[in-house]
Structures are given as structure tokens and as C-alpha cells.
Amino acid sequence: MLTDCPRDDATARANTPFAELLRYENAQLEKGLANIQANLADSVESNRANIETCVQIEEDCRHLTTESESIRENTNGFSEAVSEMRKLAELTNSRLLGIQEFVDLIKEVASQTNLLALNASVEAARAGEAGRGFAVVASEVKVLSTRTQDAVTRIGETIREILGGSKTVAEKMRSLDERSSQILTTLSDLNEHIRETKEKSSAVTHHVTESNDSLFVSLAKMDHVVWKVNTYLSVAKGRPTFQFVDSANCRLGKWYRSGEGRSSFSSVGSFRQMEFPHASVHEATRRIFQLLENAQDFDASTIVPCLQEMESSSEKLFDNLDMLLKEKSQRSGLKQQLARSSRS
């Protein structure tokens, strides 16, 4: 709790070895905090690069999913076409077998006709002159049956050749159909793996983003702790010890007004509540610097209220920053839950 003290007491204390020791301790604290501050800033930058990498991986997975799904659909169409061709090849093979059976039947009939013509010729010869006309007919029938038998034989040979080729085609189509089905299964598995990888990448991006948000909030808090320490050091030395910047131009102010803060948090309710306490912290220090620069004699009674305002506003700002993280985390968790529900 900051309290007022008489000007004479304050002046006396400011000149004691103990006061000098406190100023030295304050300066060393400021150096240590500045070192931690720099480490946090480096971590934020490193995390930002990690987020960009995660987002790029997620985007690559999205493209892979789209392309893989397109390949799977095309392969599915090819597989269906191959399956239809296999069925047609098998049907053609079956019909050729039917034709082959019919040709064999014709060949058998022609053979029997030839045998009957031969028997008729023998009987006509036995009949002598009376059977001469019948012998001529029997001879013509024999010639016709022989020609028919020859033609049917050639047709049979051709059909057998076609049948052999058709059987080979049917076997190749069956093998191709089975292979395309295997490829389709492999592509479906690949799509599933890519989808799972994308979901994991999204989860990693979410966690890294949350981690980076938390790091930046810690950095913002550290900035303001350093700011307050330097303000106290200025009071202890009786003069401003650092370059004053307003709330719009500090790290948090730039983040709030035009940086990642506005793009990532502007829809969060507590985001808009940060501006006033943040500005109040800077305004309190500005008034303290004015008092230090204008006062000929140190007067704690005029500075203590400003320090109290700085501390009170800082506490409100820290509470708002914590609420900011909590609200965004809750909203992000709800979005992820809705996304999973829509996929299922």
C-alpha cells in the first residue's frame, strides 16, 4: 500500500545509503526483468514462426486431401469402367462358346449328310439305270455337304482363335479389375490417413497458437512490470530514466490496434475492455514524469496518487489479459467441437 510521506522525510530518506541500496537493487531488478523480457520476446517470435509452419502444413494437407479425393474418384470411375469391360468380355466369351457349340452341331450334321449321300450313291449304283438320276442328286448332296463341312471347319478354327483371344482379354480384364479395386482401397486408406494428419495438424496449430497467445500475454505483463519498475526507479532518482511512449505505440498497443491482437482477438468481448486500463497505466507514468520534470523539490504527496493509479490500472489490465485468453480458449474449443460433430 502506497502512502504519502512528509517532504522533508522523503528528501532525507532519498539521501541515505539505504535509499541508494534500494535504487541499486531496483536497477538490478530492472536489468533482470529486461533479460526475461527479451527471452519472452524471442519465444513469441519463434512460436510465431512455428505457427506459420503449422498453418502451411495444414494447408498442404488440405490440398493433398482434395487432390487425393479427386484421384480416388477418377480411379473409382476407371474401376467401374474396367468392371463393365470385364463383364462384357466374359459375356462375349460365353456367346462365342455358344456359337462354337452351334458350329460343332452343323459340322456333325454335315458329316452325317455326307455319310447319307455316300450311302445313297451306293444304293443308286445297285439300282442301275433306274437309280442314275438319284445318283446325280446324291453326288451333288455329297459335294454340298463336303463344302459345308469345310466351311464349318474353317469357321470353327476362326472361332477357336477368337475364343482364345477373348479368354485372354477376359483374364486380363479380371486381373485389371482386381488391381484397380486394390488401388481404390489403398487410395481410400491414404485419404483417411491424410484426413487424420490434417486433424492432428489442426490440433497442433491450435495448441501452438494458444501457447503463443499465452506467451505474448506473459510478455505484455512483463513489459508492464518493467514499465512500473522503471517508473519507480525514476521516482527514486528524481528524474525520468526511460523514454516515455504512449499506449498506442508500446508493444501491447501496436498488438492491440493493428497487429495479431486485433486479427485474433477483436471478436472476444474482453478485448475491447483492455484499452482504458492500458491507457491509464501510461497516463499515470506521464503525469509522474511531468511532476518530476517540473518540481524543484521532491514531493511524494503529489506522486503517490499517480503510482496508486498506475498499480490499480495495471491490475485491471492483467485481469483483462487473463480473461482474454480464457474467452478465446473457450471459443476455440467450441469451434473444434462443432467441427468434429459436423464431420461425424
C-alpha positions in Angstrom: 0.0 0.0 0.0 1.5 3.3 -1.1 1.3 6.1 1.4 2.2 9.8 1.5 5.1 10.9 3.5 6.3 14.4 4.5 8.6 16.1 2.0 11.4 16.5 4.5 11.4 12.8 5.5 11.3 11.8 1.9 14.2 14.0 1.0 16.2 12.7 3.9 15.5 9.1 3.1 16.4 9.7 -0.5 19.9 10.7 0.5 20.6 7.8 2.9 22.8 4.8 2.0 19.8 2.6 2.4 18.0 4.6 -0.3 21.0 4.2 -2.5 20.9 0.5 -1.9 17.2 0.4 -2.9 18.0 2.3 -6.1 20.8 -0.1 -6.9 18.5 -3.1 -6.2 15.8 -1.6 -8.3 18.2 -1.1 -11.2 19.4 -4.7 -11.0 15.8 -5.9 -10.9 15.1 -3.9 -14.0 18.1 -5.5 -15.8 17.0 -9.0 -14.8 13.4 -8.3 -15.9 14.6 -6.9 -19.1 16.6 -10.1 -19.8 13.5 -12.2 -19.1 11.5 -9.8 -21.3 13.9 -10.3 -24.2 13.7 -14.1 -23.8 9.9 -14.0 -23.8 10.0 -11.8 -26.9 12.3 -14.3 -28.7 10.0 -17.1 -27.7 7.0 -15.2 -29.1 8.8 -14.7 -32.4 9.9 -18.4 -32.5 6.4 -19.5 -31.8 5.0 -17.2 -34.5 7.3 -19.0 -37.0 6.1 -22.4 -35.7 2.5 -21.2 -36.1 3.2 -20.2 -39.7 4.8 -23.6 -40.4 1.8 -25.4 -38.8 -0.6 -23.4 -40.8 1.3 -24.2 -44.0 1.3 -27.9 -43.1 -2.4 -27.8 -42.5 -2.9 -26.0 -45.8 -0.7 -28.6 -47.6 -2.8 -31.4 -46.0 -6.0 -29.7 -47.2 -4.6 -29.6 -50.8 -3.5 -33.2 -50.5 -6.9 -34.3 -49.3 -8.6 -32.5 -52.3 -6.2 -33.9 -54.8 -6.2 -37.4 -53.3 -10.0 -37.4 -53.2 -10.0 -36.4 -56.9 -7.7 -39.2 -57.8 -9.8 -41.6 -55.8 -12.9 -40.5 -57.6 -11.2 -40.9 -61.0 -9.8 -44.3 -60.0 -13.3 -45.3 -58.9 -14.7 -44.3 -62.3 -11.9 -46.2 -64.0 -12.5 -49.3 -61.8 -16.2 -49.2 -62.7 -15.4 -49.0 -66.4 -12.9 -51.9 -66.1 -15.5 -53.9 -64.3 -18.0 -53.3 -67.0 -15.5 -54.2 -69.7 -14.6 -57.4 -67.8 -18.3 -58.4 -67.7 -18.6 -57.6 -71.5 -15.5 -59.7 -72.2 -16.9 -62.6 -70.1 -20.3 -62.3 -71.9 -18.6 -62.2 -75.3 -16.6 -65.3 -74.3 -19.8 -67.1 -73.2 -21.5 -66.2 -76.5 -18.5 -67.4 -78.5 -18.7 -70.7 -76.7 -22.4 -71.0 -77.7 -21.5 -70.2 -81.3 -18.7 -72.8 -81.1 -21.2 -75.4 -79.9 -23.6 -74.5 -82.8 -20.8 -74.8 -85.3 -19.9 -78.2 -84.0 -23.5 -79.2 -84.4 -23.5 -78.0 -88.0 -20.3 -79.8 -88.6 -21.8 -83.0 -87.2 -24.9 -82.6 -89.4 -22.7 -82.0 -92.5 -20.7 -85.1 -91.6 -23.9 -87.2 -91.3 -25.3 -85.7 -94.5 -22.1 -86.6 -96.3 -22.4 -90.2 -95.0 -26.1 -90.3 -96.1 -25.0 -89.1 -99.6 -22.4 -91.8 -99.8 -25.0 -94.4 -98.8 -27.4 -93.0 -101.4 -24.8 -93.3 -104.1 -24.2 -96.9 -103.2 -27.9 -97.7 -103.4 -28.2 -95.8 -106.7 -25.4 -97.8 -108.2 -27.2 -101.0 -107.2 -30.4 -99.8 -108.9 -28.6 -99.4 -112.2 -30.3 -97.3 -114.9 -33.3 -96.6 -112.7 -31.2 -95.1 -110.0 -29.0 -92.9 -112.2 -31.0 -89.7 -111.5 -30.9 -90.4 -107.8 -27.2 -91.0 -108.1 -26.7 -87.5 -109.5 -28.6 -85.9 -106.7 -26.7 -87.9 -104.1 -23.4 -86.8 -105.7 -24.5 -83.1 -105.5 -25.6 -83.5 -101.9 -22.2 -85.1 -101.1 -20.4 -82.2 -102.7 -22.6 -79.7 -100.9 -22.1 -81.4 -97.5 -18.4 -81.6 -98.1 -18.2 -77.9 -98.8 -20.4 -77.2 -95.8 -18.1 -79.3 -93.6 -15.0 -77.5 -94.9 -16.6 -74.1 -94.3 -17.8 -75.0 -90.9 -14.3 -76.3 -90.1 -12.8 -73.0 -91.1 -15.4 -71.1 -89.1 -14.7 -73.3 -86.1 -11.0 -72.7 -86.3 -11.6 -68.9 -86.5 -14.0 -69.0 -83.6 -11.5 -71.0 -81.6 -8.8 -68.4 -82.3 -11.2 -65.6 -81.3 -12.3 -67.6 -78.3 -8.7 -67.9 -77.2 -8.1 -64.2 -77.6 -11.4 -63.4 -75.8 -10.4 -65.6 -72.9 -7.1 -63.9 -72.6 -8.8 -60.5 -72.7 -11.3 -61.6 -70.1 -8.5 -62.8 -67.8 -6.5 -59.6 -68.3 -9.6 -57.5 -67.5 -10.4 -59.6 -64.4 -6.8 -59.0 -63.2 -7.0 -55.3 -64.0 -10.4 -55.1 -62.2 -8.9 -56.7 -59.1 -5.8 -54.4 -59.3 -8.0 -51.3 -59.7 -10.0 -52.4 -56.7 -6.8 -52.7 -54.6 -5.7 -49.3 -55.8 -9.1 -47.8 -54.8 -8.8 -49.4 -51.3 -5.2 -48.0 -51.0 -6.4 -44.5 -52.0 -9.3 -44.7 -49.5 -6.8 -45.6 -46.8 -4.5 -42.8 -47.9 -7.3 -40.3 -47.8 -8.2 -41.4 -44.3 -4.5 -41.0 -43.2 -4.3 -37.6 -44.8 -7.6 -36.5 -43.0 -6.2 -37.8 -39.7 -2.9 -36.0 -40.3 -4.8 -32.8 -41.1 -6.8 -33.1 -37.9 -3.7 -33.6 -35.9 -2.0 -30.7 -37.6 -5.0 -28.5 -36.9 -4.8 -29.6 -33.2 -1.1 -28.8 -33.1 -1.7 -25.4 -34.7 -4.5 -24.7 -32.1 -2.2 -25.7 -29.2 0.8 -23.7 -30.6 -1.4 -20.7 -31.2 -2.8 -20.9 -27.6 0.8 -21.2 -26.3 1.9 -18.2 -28.4 -1.1 -16.2 -27.1 -0.2 -17.1 -23.5 3.4 -16.2 -24.2 2.5 -12.9 -25.6 0.2 -12.1 -22.7 3.1 -13.0 -20.4 5.4 -10.7 -22.4 2.8 -7.9 -22.2 2.6 -8.4 -18.4 6.4 -8.4 -18.2 6.6 -5.2 -20.3 4.3 -3.5 -17.8 6.2 -4.9 -14.8 9.4 -3.5 -16.3 7.5 -0.2 -17.1 6.4 0.1 -13.5 9.9 -0.8 -12.1 11.4 1.9 -14.3 8.7 4.3 -13.2 9.6 3.6 -9.5 13.3 3.9 -10.4 12.6 7.3 -12.0 10.8 8.4 -8.8 13.7 7.1 -6.7 16.2 9.0 -8.8 14.0 12.1 -9.1 14.1 12.2 -12.9 12.7 10.1 -15.8 15.0 7.2 -16.5 13.5 5.9 -19.8 11.8 7.2 -22.9 8.1 7.6 -22.5 5.8 6.2 -25.1 2.0 6.4 -25.1 -0.3 3.4 -25.0 -0.7 3.3 -28.8 3.0 2.9 -29.5 4.1 0.3 -27.0 4.3 -3.4 -27.9 0.9 -4.2 -26.4 -0.6 -1.1 -28.0 0.6 -2.0 -31.5 -0.6 -5.6 -31.0 -4.0 -4.3 -29.8 -4.6 -1.7 -32.6 -3.1 -3.2 -35.7 -1.3 -6.4 -35.0 -2.2 -10.0 -34.3 -4.3 -9.0 -31.3 -6.9 -7.2 -33.5 -7.0 -10.0 -36.1 -7.1 -12.8 -33.5 -9.0 -11.3 -30.5 -11.2 -8.5 -31.8 -14.3 -10.7 -31.6 -13.6 -11.6 -28.0 -15.6 -9.4 -25.5 -12.8 -8.6 -23.1 -10.6 -7.4 -25.9 -12.3 -4.0 -26.0 -12.1 -3.7 -22.2 -8.3 -3.6 -22.3 -7.9 -0.2 -23.9 -8.9 2.0 -20.9 -6.8 0.4 -18.1 -3.8 0.1 -20.5 -4.0 3.8 -21.4 -4.4 4.6 -17.7 -1.1 2.9 -16.9 0.7 5.0 -19.4 -1.1 8.2 -18.4 -0.2 7.7 -14.8 3.5 7.5 -15.7 3.2 10.5 -18.0 1.8 12.6 -15.1 4.7 11.3 -12.8 7.3 12.3 -15.4 5.7 15.8 -15.6 5.8 16.1 -11.9 9.5 15.0 -11.8 10.5 17.4 -14.6 8.6 20.4 -13.2 9.0 20.0 -9.4 12.0 21.8 -8.0 11.8 19.8 -4.8 10.7 16.2 -4.4 7.2 15.9 -3.1 5.9 12.4 -2.6 2.4 13.6 -1.8 1.9 14.6 -5.4 3.4 11.4 -6.9 1.9 8.7 -4.7 -1.7 9.0 -6.1 -0.2 8.6 -9.6 1.6 5.5 -8.5 -1.6 4.2 -7.0 -3.4 4.8 -10.2 -0.7 3.1 -12.2 -0.9 0.0 -9.9 -4.7 -0.1 -9.9 -4.9 0.2 -13.7 -2.1 -2.4 -14.1 -4.1 -4.9 -12.0 -7.2 -4.4 -14.2 -5.2 -4.7 -17.3 -3.7 -8.0 -16.1 -7.2 -9.3 -15.2 -8.4 -8.4 -18.7 -5.5 -10.2 -20.3 -6.2 -13.3 -18.4 -9.9 -13.1 -19.3 -8.9 -12.6 -22.9 -7.1 -15.9 -23.0 -9.8 -17.7 -21.2 -12.6 -16.5 -23.5 -10.6 -17.2 -26.7 -9.7 -20.7 -25.5 -13.4 -21.4 -24.7 -14.5 -20.1 -28.1 -11.8 -22.1 -29.9 -12.7 -25.3 -28.0 -16.4 -24.8 -29.0 -15.4 -24.4 -32.7 -13.3 -27.5 -32.7 -16.2 -29.5 -31.0 -18.6 -28.2 -33.7 -16.2 -29.1 -36.5 -15.8 -32.7 -35.1 -19.6 -33.0 -34.8 -20.1 -31.9 -38.4 -17.5 -34.5 -39.7 -19.1 -37.3 -37.7 
